[in-house]
Amino acid sequence: MLRRWAEAPLAGVDLTLIVDRPGAVYSGMVPGLVAGDYRREDIKIDVAALARSAGARVVEAPAISLDPVERRIAVAASSSSPRVTAQASGSASVASTAGATVAYDVASLDIGSTIRGLELPGVRELALATRPIGDFVRRVDSTVAACMRERGAAAVRVVLVGGGVAGFELAFTLGSRVRGLGGAAQVSVVSESEQGVAGCTARVARAILREAERRGIGVVCGRRACAVDGAGVRLAAGGGAAQPPLQNAMGARTEHQPRASVAAVTDSPRIDADLVVWATGAAAPPLLAASRLALDERGFARVRATLQVVGHDDLFAAGDCASIDAMARRVPKAGVYAVRQGPILDANLRARLTGGPLRDYHPQRDFLAILNLGERRALATKWSISVAGRVAWLLKDRIDRRFVARYRAAGQPLRRIL
Ligand SMILES: Cc1cc2nc3c(=O)[nH]c(=O)nc-3n(C[C@H](O)[C@H](O)[C@H](O)COP(=O)(O)OP(=O)(O)OC[C@H]3O[C@@H](n4cnc5c(N)ncnc54)[C@H](O)[C@@H]3O)c2cc1C
């Protein structure tokens, strides 16, 4: 929406971007960063610069609540007021800051999601969570290095909690990173899903599990992590003993990362770990519950197909934070869906400001997903067909670099690492 606004601003409208941090991380390249394919600056989009190029005023502070009736957004301020880094020079003001409040006529919430289970014991303190993704990216290199130092010649035990596609991608790439740095890694994934990999077809899950097996990655299927402690991950369990190995989608034993690493601790089994990565899938950001909005059963903002929040024609929501009535199941919390809502959001914000008709968003039926497997290999899947190898990685690299380049302000060249 910001890029389109930069290309074709709407006369007489003041645009304000409220953002908690000026740089956004492009999540599709995060596994590549973990694998060592990219540097941090390669995968960042300077959202504040993009907004300024669209003539927007940038308020650099987290929004904490929104009042859709009064049309005000409360913004956290470190001192008395948020940091305003640029001022738009529009002719008619439709947004203004008053202390830590931003008033609006038309607004859109695009605040993404947080991650499930952060409130569980030890998770915030001891695990490396994938959200906020900027913090993950900032911490991952030093955390891996510290684990390798601590373990010396012994294998670094990495446990990924969350059996979604992103969790598996990180399992592959973390293992490959440690090996690339000259160490040894023992990687396991704890998945709530009985088929081992959540959020994809059984066929794709089988392809991912085949790759995991080839790489010696242990997959604990159908189990939920309930805590993280100094020794590793505790699994929720009915009894006090370790559970027998479960079967994965390939029919293979799934607790196959040395059985000895699953031990009974008090009343729940535990997987020993030096590094726990928490990648459990999307949860609603707290701002939504703090605002007077219609929410779905998971706490995401309910919107219509036009991306207007239910009950408020002048408030929109898009991407992970939105739950589209009647199609929530068909719209997973994934960037490929969020991105395609951008043009609809742009068109409908303009329509709302100028009085034109609004358009409906229609989710794509399928999309090309390419998982980074580390070692400059990737697994490409579409229509339940999957192909793994170097060519898939090259294709992903090309698509991802092009994507970031589209939103990159001039003067920020992307280094090519091949
Ligand atoms: C490790 C990982 C890998 C992934 N890989 C893929 C992939 O390959 N393909 C794919 O389709 N999806 C992937 N996803 C999912 C994808 O990241 C999300 O679906 C996508 O980013 C959602 O886009 P969004 O614009 O809704 O939110 P986000 O991209 O999260 O953007 C939200 C923005 O709002 C800002 N913000 C948040 N709260 C506030 C606040 N209170 N005030 C002000 N600003 C705020 C954030 O800093 C951020 O800039 C991955 C996710 C993870 C964690």
The ligand as an ORCA input file, in Angstrom:
! r2SCAN-3c Opt
* xyz 0 1
  C      10.370    -17.537     10.669
  C       9.183    -17.248      9.793
  C       9.239    -17.545      8.453
  C       8.130    -17.302      7.627
  N       8.226    -17.611      6.305
  C       7.176    -17.377      5.506
  C       7.250    -17.696      4.116
  O       8.268    -18.193      3.617
  N       6.158    -17.447      3.355
  C       5.017    -16.894      3.867
  O       4.064    -16.699      3.130
  N       4.915    -16.584      5.184
  C       5.957    -16.811      5.999
  N       5.863    -16.489      7.328
  C       4.643    -15.827      7.820
  C       4.735    -14.328      7.503
  O       5.843    -13.789      8.152
  C       3.494    -13.566      7.947
  O       2.341    -14.229      7.533
  C       3.519    -12.159      7.343
  O       4.667    -11.460      7.762
  C       2.283    -11.378      7.737
  O       2.404    -10.091      7.206
  P       1.743     -8.859      7.960
  O       1.997     -7.662      7.117
  O       0.360     -9.166      8.342
  O       2.552     -8.731      9.326
  P       4.094     -8.497      9.586
  O       4.908     -8.845      8.415
  O       4.393     -9.177     10.889
  O       4.188     -6.924      9.764
  C       3.628     -6.288     10.892
  C       4.341     -4.977     11.099
  O       3.691     -4.249     12.131
  C       4.641     -3.817     13.106
  N       3.921     -3.806     14.382
  C       3.487     -4.857     15.095
  N       2.817     -4.444     16.189
  C       2.813     -3.096     16.143
  C       2.257     -2.100     16.995
  N       1.574     -2.403     18.089
  N       2.445     -0.802     16.651
  C       3.127     -0.465     15.527
  N       3.673     -1.382     14.688
  C       3.502     -2.679     15.001
  C       5.760     -4.850     13.027
  O       6.995     -4.355     13.476
  C       5.786     -5.121     11.524
  O       6.557     -4.163     10.848
  C       6.944    -16.745      8.177
  C       6.893    -16.433      9.538
  C       7.995    -16.677     10.352
  C       7.908    -16.340     11.820
*
